[in-house]
Amino acid sequence: MSLLTNVMDHSLDDGYAEAAARKKAAGASGLPKTLRAKLGLAAGLVLAALVVTLGAAQARVAAPVVAKERQELIDRIDKETSSADKLEGTVDKLRDDVSARQRAALRTSGGSGQADLVSMLSGATAVHGPGVKLVVDDAKEASTGGGDNPRETADFSDTGRVRDRDMQRVVNGLWAAGAEAISINGQRLTALSAIRAAGDAILVDNRPLVPPYTVLAVGDGKRLSTRFQDGADGLYLHALEDNYGIRATIAVESDLRLAAAPSVIVRTAQPRTEKGTS
């Protein structure tokens, strides 16, 4: 029993007790007591303060340089943007001139109804007439999705955005339904037109379009609307509406006006003339 009593009364080893007593006698603050230790601590604090001060001063010195470089970059961007706008204006003027010369050449090549028909079908001249107005727009909560690949024909994307493949199918469906002239957001389509993608943007003849996409198609309005909606491409569009929230409305119009294409340039093809004809 004396052993148990000794253990209970002296649970802490005598060595630990002596160490605790020495620490208590020396003070529990943990701060250095000798002059050398105090000087070392002071020197460390001064060095840390010096580093912080130098860093702040360097940041203040570098700030005007960074601001100047940023302003120079902004000025350069503005200058290049202005130059690009001027070049685009020149290109538009040249396209208008080429288009006017082409229309004049078509008129003077015989002045026949065949020339007028070719001019209309090629998109070289403005047209008007009955048809349909189809407006296609992204879903209300469209996202960019996880990839850059456009939607495949047989595999829908869940991004809710209208893709170039979708507009290709819409346009092809309208042609197949009997459309005689088509434009998208004012861009007249021709036999040389291309609908492509650049990221999430849709390009028509290398011109970016902004949703909603307004498609005007000249033709027999009611018949054109019915044949398109009952066809495979119209059903494809309805599937996009039902499954991915893409919005689309179609209406029959009594008179649509489509501008001429900016330019229709053919560099290789030549008209074929049959022997014995003038």
Disulfide bonds with the S-S distance in Angstrom:
none
